[in-house]
Each structure stands twice: as C-alpha cells, then as structure tokens.
Amino acid sequence: MVNCNGTEKLDLNIENVLRPLMKINGVQNCILATMGGIPVGRMDQNDSIVSATSAAVLGAVTEMVKNINFGMPEKLIVETDYGKIIMEEIGSEYVVVVLTDDNANIGMIRLTLKKAALNIQNLIQTPSG
C-alpha cells in the first residue's frame, strides 16, 4: 500500500490512528484526505468520491464562515436519513471524514476524532527517516 506521498509507513501509522474510530459501534468508514480531495492510504472508488466531495464542502463552509466573521469551523456534521458524515480539518492540508450509521454515539466519535486529529497532525509534522 502506497499513499499519495509514496510512503508505506505513513499509511500504516494513519491506519493505526484511525482504528479506534473504526471500532466505535455505528462507524462505517474513516477516510483521511488532502484538502485537494485525494484520499491518503488505501482507497476504493467510494473513498475517492467521499474525499473529493468532503474537501470541497469543507472548503466552502470554511470560506463562508470567514466571510461572515464567525470564527473558524472545528467540525462539520451532516445529518442524513441514514446516518451522519463528520469532517474535521487537520492543519490546512488534510481532512478526516467519518461516516456513521444513524444510531452511532456522536459524543464518543467527537472525542475519539479529536484525539485522532492530534495524532495525525503529529504524524504529518514528523520528518520521515
């Protein structure tokens, strides 16, 4: 498995960081993507679609919030008939997207996502050796 930067070690570390999110009852998928919409790590067709769309949506919401002087968004939560899509920007270059069932524990997901975001931030700032 090779990510967009060509480093297998980063992929493995990111999978390990996202694993606690995936273990939460009701979480269907977790995806790390660049703000350019490219999934990092393993990917399938759905991951590509979710990555591209999520990056565009988060970018648009961030721009809107800036334009109305309402601070900076921390998370974006989209509620649908079938579940929720939770997005959190990491730095200015990445976004984590969590897809859930309707009955997922959002509080637990938010807490775990916050920890995962900090861990991913540390991973992407660590120089590879």
VOPAGU-2260 file (C-alpha; in pm, 1 decimal, decimal comma):
REM VOPAGU-2260
SITE   aa  ch    i         X         Y         Z
SITE  MET   A    0       0,0       0,0       0,0
SITE  VAL   A    1     142,4     337,3    -100,6
SITE  ASN   A    2     -18,3     672,1     -28,0
SITE  CYS   A    3      -7,0     986,6    -237,2
SITE  ASN   A    4     336,9    1066,8     -93,1
SITE  GLY   A    5     470,8     718,3    -165,4
SITE  THR   A    6     535,3     627,3     198,4
SITE  GLU   A    7     400,8     298,8     328,5
SITE  LYS   A    8     499,7     378,2     689,1
SITE  LEU   A    9     275,2     685,6     699,6
SITE  ASP   A   10     -17,0     476,4     570,1
SITE  LEU   A   11      30,8     216,4     841,8
SITE  ASN   A   12      55,7     481,6    1113,1
SITE  ILE   A   13    -256,2     659,0     987,3
SITE  GLU   A   14    -449,3     330,9     979,5
SITE  ASN   A   15    -342,7     272,4    1340,8
SITE  VAL   A   16    -457,6     622,6    1438,8
SITE  LEU   A   17    -796,7     577,9    1268,4
SITE  ARG   A   18    -852,6     226,9    1409,4
SITE  PRO   A   19   -1012,3     347,2    1738,9
SITE  LEU   A   20   -1269,6     542,0    1535,4
SITE  MET   A   21   -1348,0     234,6    1326,0
SITE  LYS   A   22   -1406,5      32,2    1644,3
SITE  ILE   A   23   -1688,0     261,1    1761,4
SITE  ASN   A   24   -2027,2      97,8    1713,2
SITE  GLY   A   25   -2202,2     255,4    1414,9
SITE  VAL   A   26   -1892,6     390,2    1237,3
SITE  GLN   A   27   -1895,9     267,6     877,2
SITE  ASN   A   28   -1576,1     425,4     744,4
SITE  CYS   A   29   -1297,2     673,6     821,5
SITE  ILE   A   30   -1103,0     844,1     546,8
SITE  LEU   A   31    -805,1    1077,6     558,3
SITE  ALA   A   32    -784,1    1302,4     253,7
SITE  THR   A   33    -587,1    1600,4     137,9
SITE  MET   A   34    -772,7    1929,8     109,2
SITE  GLY   A   35    -723,8    1876,8    -263,6
SITE  GLY   A   36    -962,6    1582,2    -234,2
SITE  ILE   A   37    -712,6    1296,6    -268,8
SITE  PRO   A   38    -751,3    1004,9     -24,8
SITE  VAL   A   39    -439,0     917,3     173,8
SITE  GLY   A   40    -364,0     548,6     210,0
SITE  ARG   A   41    -585,6     266,7      93,8
SITE  MET   A   42    -868,3     372,8    -126,3
SITE  ASP   A   43   -1159,3     244,8    -324,7
SITE  GLN   A   44   -1397,5     426,3    -556,5
SITE  ASN   A   45   -1621,1     542,3    -269,5
SITE  ASP   A   46   -1320,6     676,9     -76,2
SITE  SER   A   47   -1223,7     884,6    -380,3
SITE  ILE   A   48   -1575,3    1026,6    -415,2
SITE  VAL   A   49   -1607,1    1099,7     -42,3
SITE  SER   A   50   -1259,3    1256,9     -30,4
SITE  ALA   A   51   -1314,1    1489,1    -323,7
SITE  THR   A   52   -1661,8    1596,4    -216,5
SITE  SER   A   53   -1574,0    1640,4     152,0
SITE  ALA   A   54   -1273,7    1858,2      75,8
SITE  ALA   A   55   -1488,0    2079,9    -148,3
SITE  VAL   A   56   -1768,8    2105,8     108,2
SITE  LEU   A   57   -1533,8    2178,7     398,1
SITE  GLY   A   58   -1351,6    2438,9     189,5
SITE  ALA   A   59   -1680,2    2609,8     100,9
SITE  VAL   A   60   -1804,3    2610,2     461,6
SITE  THR   A   61   -1470,2    2743,0     587,3
SITE  GLU   A   62   -1484,8    3024,7     331,6
SITE  MET   A   63   -1844,0    3108,0     428,0
SITE  VAL   A   64   -1757,9    3120,5     799,0
SITE  LYS   A   65   -1461,4    3350,4     726,3
SITE  ASN   A   66   -1678,4    3579,3     511,2
SITE  ILE   A   67   -1934,6    3627,8     787,9
SITE  ASN   A   68   -1664,0    3671,7    1055,2
SITE  PHE   A   69   -1789,5    3374,8    1256,1
SITE  GLY   A   70   -1454,1    3227,0    1358,4
SITE  MET   A   71   -1315,8    2902,5    1219,9
SITE  PRO   A   72   -1508,9    2575,9    1193,8
SITE  GLU   A   73   -1387,0    2288,7    1410,3
SITE  LYS   A   74   -1604,8    2010,4    1273,8
SITE  LEU   A   75   -1870,9    1981,6    1011,0
SITE  ILE   A   76   -2151,9    1735,3    1084,3
SITE  VAL   A   77   -2400,8    1645,8     812,6
SITE  GLU   A   78   -2709,3    1453,4     925,3
SITE  THR   A   79   -2889,8    1241,2     667,2
SITE  ASP   A   80   -3177,6     993,6     668,4
SITE  TYR   A   81   -2929,8     705,7     709,3
SITE  GLY   A   82   -2652,8     844,5     926,5
SITE  LYS   A   83   -2400,7    1119,8     972,0
SITE  ILE   A   84   -2091,2    1247,4     796,4
SITE  ILE   A   85   -1842,2    1413,3    1028,5
SITE  MET   A   86   -1549,6    1611,1     887,5
SITE  GLU   A   87   -1257,9    1765,1    1071,5
SITE  GLU   A   88    -980,2    1964,1     909,2
SITE  ILE   A   89    -626,5    1879,2    1020,2
SITE  GLY   A   90    -394,3    2171,7     974,8
SITE  SER   A   91    -466,1    2333,5     642,2
SITE  GLU   A   92    -381,1    2034,3     424,9
SITE  TYR   A   93    -588,1    1735,5     543,0
SITE  VAL   A   94    -939,6    1636,7     643,5
SITE  VAL   A   95   -1067,0    1330,4     829,9
SITE  VAL   A   96   -1411,3    1210,1     724,3
SITE  VAL   A   97   -1613,9     971,2     940,6
SITE  LEU   A   98   -1926,4     803,4     800,1
SITE  THR   A   99   -2170,2     667,0    1058,4
SITE  ASP   A  100   -2499,1     486,7    1097,7
SITE  ASP   A  101   -2788,0     687,6    1236,6
SITE  ASN   A  102   -2750,6     534,0    1585,1
SITE  ALA   A  103   -2376,5     599,8    1629,8
SITE  ASN   A  104   -2260,3     767,7    1951,2
SITE  ILE   A  105   -2165,5    1114,1    1824,1
SITE  GLY   A  106   -2013,1    1218,7    2157,4
SITE  MET   A  107   -1773,7     923,7    2155,9
SITE  ILE   A  108   -1691,6     984,9    1789,5
SITE  ARG   A  109   -1618,1    1354,6    1850,5
SITE  LEU   A  110   -1388,0    1272,3    2142,4
SITE  THR   A  111   -1204,5     997,6    1953,4
SITE  LEU   A  112   -1183,5    1211,0    1638,2
SITE  LYS   A  113   -1022,9    1493,4    1835,4
SITE  LYS   A  114    -752,5    1254,8    1960,9
SITE  ALA   A  115    -704,4    1107,5    1612,8
SITE  ALA   A  116    -670,8    1454,8    1459,6
SITE  LEU   A  117    -396,9    1547,0    1708,5
SITE  ASN   A  118    -214,6    1219,4    1640,7
SITE  ILE   A  119    -237,9    1266,1    1263,5
SITE  GLN   A  120    -115,3    1625,3    1298,2
SITE  ASN   A  121     188,4    1489,8    1485,1
SITE  LEU   A  122     247,0    1221,1    1219,9
SITE  ILE   A  123     240,5    1460,2     926,9
SITE  GLN   A  124     470,3    1706,3    1106,2
SITE  THR   A  125     725,7    1439,0    1197,0
SITE  PRO   A  126    1008,7    1425,8     944,0
SITE  SER   A  127    1035,4    1079,9     787,2
SITE  GLY   A  128    1359,5     898,1     838,1
